[in-house]
Amino acid sequence: MIKLINTTSAMTELMGDTARTVAAAGRDIVLTTSRSGAASIEGHYDEALSNLGVIDEIAQGEPADAYIIGCFGDPGMSNLMERLSHRLAVPDIDGVAAAVKFAEGIVGMGLRTSKVGDLAYPLPKAYAGKLPEYAPASLKLRKKYETSTLATAIGG
């Protein structure tokens, strides 16, 4: 079981929706909103209040295989989770750090995100009417019979 903890119910639900889309089939994701904590940690008071809420939620119920804390990257929360990780023998993963390392790996391998289907980049189109002089040189039509050459160049 993975227990996801956050301080606002709306964000907890959004995080849960995302967690369920990427979790393995059959993985139990338990959503919980702590009874204390700020919507965002803006200072020491918010941090202390949020830490207490997280500790309370972790202490309740059966132990989880892993905990995901919504405000984990905030100062104080990472220290708390590191200590709890050792005490509870569960993974301690900072979501922001994990995302940054993932992005670095993709860039380091020379990969790019996929753009397919509705998210695909549009194919280049010939400029017509009053705009041809603004077209990139690779798309400018010099003569009408070059249309087929343009279509071949843009994969059409």
C-alpha positions as CSV (number, residue, x, y, z in Angstrom):
1,M,0.0,0.0,0.0
2,I,1.1,3.5,-0.8
3,K,-0.2,6.3,1.5
4,L,-0.5,9.7,-0.1
5,I,-0.7,12.6,2.4
6,N,-1.4,16.3,1.8
7,T,-2.8,19.2,3.7
8,T,-5.7,20.1,1.4
9,S,-8.4,17.7,0.2
10,A,-8.5,19.2,-3.3
11,M,-4.8,18.7,-3.9
12,T,-4.9,15.3,-2.3
13,E,-7.5,14.2,-4.8
14,L,-5.5,15.6,-7.8
15,M,-2.4,13.9,-6.6
16,G,-4.4,10.7,-6.1
17,D,-5.7,10.8,-9.6
18,T,-2.2,11.2,-11.0
19,A,-0.8,8.4,-8.7
20,R,-3.5,6.0,-9.9
21,T,-2.7,6.6,-13.5
22,V,0.9,5.6,-13.1
23,A,0.7,3.0,-10.4
24,A,0.9,-0.7,-11.2
25,A,-2.4,-2.5,-11.6
26,G,-3.7,-3.6,-8.3
27,R,-1.5,-1.2,-6.3
28,D,-3.4,0.2,-3.4
29,I,-3.2,4.0,-3.2
30,V,-4.6,5.4,0.1
31,L,-5.4,9.1,0.0
32,T,-5.4,11.1,3.3
33,T,-5.6,14.8,4.1
34,S,-3.9,15.7,7.3
35,R,-6.0,17.4,10.0
36,S,-3.4,20.1,10.5
37,G,-1.2,21.9,8.1
38,A,-1.1,24.9,5.8
39,A,-2.3,24.9,2.2
40,S,1.3,26.0,1.4
41,I,4.3,26.3,3.7
42,E,5.3,29.9,3.9
43,G,7.3,30.0,7.1
44,H,8.3,28.1,10.3
45,Y,4.8,28.1,11.8
46,D,3.3,26.5,8.7
47,E,6.2,24.0,8.6
48,A,5.7,23.0,12.2
49,L,1.9,22.6,11.8
50,S,2.3,20.6,8.7
51,N,5.0,18.3,10.2
52,L,2.6,17.5,13.1
53,G,-0.2,16.7,10.6
54,V,2.1,14.4,8.6
55,I,3.3,12.6,11.7
56,D,-0.2,12.1,12.9
57,E,-1.4,10.7,9.5
58,I,1.6,8.3,9.3
59,A,1.0,7.1,12.8
60,Q,-2.6,6.2,12.0
61,G,-3.7,2.9,10.5
62,E,-1.6,0.1,9.2
63,P,1.9,0.9,8.0
64,A,2.4,1.6,4.3
65,D,5.0,0.3,1.9
66,A,5.7,3.9,1.0
67,Y,4.5,7.4,1.8
68,I,4.1,10.3,-0.6
69,I,4.0,13.6,1.1
70,G,2.5,16.5,-1.0
71,C,4.7,19.2,0.4
72,F,7.8,17.0,0.6
73,G,10.2,19.4,-1.1
74,D,9.6,22.1,1.5
75,P,12.3,22.8,4.1
76,G,11.6,20.8,7.3
77,M,9.4,18.3,5.5
78,S,12.4,16.6,3.8
79,N,14.2,16.4,7.2
80,L,11.0,14.9,8.7
81,M,10.7,12.3,6.0
82,E,14.3,11.4,6.1
83,R,14.0,10.6,9.8
84,L,10.7,8.8,9.4
85,S,12.1,6.8,6.5
86,H,14.8,5.4,8.8
87,R,12.5,4.7,11.6
88,L,9.8,3.1,9.5
89,A,12.1,1.4,6.9
90,V,10.2,2.8,3.9
91,P,11.5,4.7,0.9
92,D,12.2,8.4,1.2
93,I,11.8,10.0,-2.2
94,D,11.6,13.8,-2.9
95,G,9.2,14.1,-5.9
96,V,10.8,17.3,-7.2
97,A,14.3,15.8,-7.0
98,A,13.1,12.7,-8.7
99,A,11.5,14.7,-11.5
100,V,14.7,16.8,-12.0
101,K,16.9,13.7,-12.1
102,F,14.4,12.1,-14.6
103,A,14.6,15.2,-16.8
104,E,18.4,15.3,-16.6
105,G,18.5,11.6,-17.7
106,I,16.3,12.3,-20.7
107,V,18.4,15.3,-21.7
108,G,21.6,13.4,-21.1
109,M,20.5,10.6,-23.4
110,G,19.6,13.1,-26.1
111,L,15.9,12.1,-26.0
112,R,12.9,14.4,-26.3
113,T,9.4,14.0,-25.1
114,S,7.1,12.3,-27.6
115,K,4.7,14.5,-29.5
116,V,2.2,12.2,-31.2
117,G,-1.5,12.3,-31.9
118,D,-3.3,15.4,-30.7
119,L,-0.1,16.7,-29.1
120,A,2.1,16.4,-32.3
121,Y,3.7,19.4,-33.7
122,P,1.9,20.6,-36.7
123,L,3.4,19.9,-40.1
124,P,4.8,22.9,-41.9
125,K,2.5,24.5,-44.4
126,A,3.1,26.6,-47.5
127,Y,2.5,30.3,-47.0
128,A,-0.1,31.6,-49.5
129,G,-1.9,34.8,-50.4
130,K,-0.1,37.9,-49.2
131,L,2.3,36.1,-46.8
132,P,4.7,34.1,-49.0
133,E,7.6,36.6,-48.5
134,Y,7.4,35.8,-44.7
135,A,7.7,32.1,-45.1
136,P,10.9,30.3,-44.1
137,A,13.2,29.8,-47.1
138,S,12.7,26.0,-46.9
139,L,8.9,26.5,-47.5
140,K,8.9,29.3,-50.1
141,L,7.3,28.3,-53.4
142,R,9.3,29.6,-56.3
143,K,7.0,28.4,-59.1
144,K,3.6,26.7,-59.1
145,Y,5.1,23.4,-60.3
146,E,7.2,23.1,-57.2
147,T,4.2,22.3,-55.0
148,S,5.0,18.5,-55.2
149,T,8.6,19.2,-54.1
150,L,7.2,21.1,-51.1
151,A,4.9,18.3,-50.3
152,T,7.8,15.8,-50.4
153,A,9.9,18.0,-48.2
154,I,7.3,18.3,-45.5
155,G,6.4,14.6,-45.6
156,G,3.1,14.9,-47.6
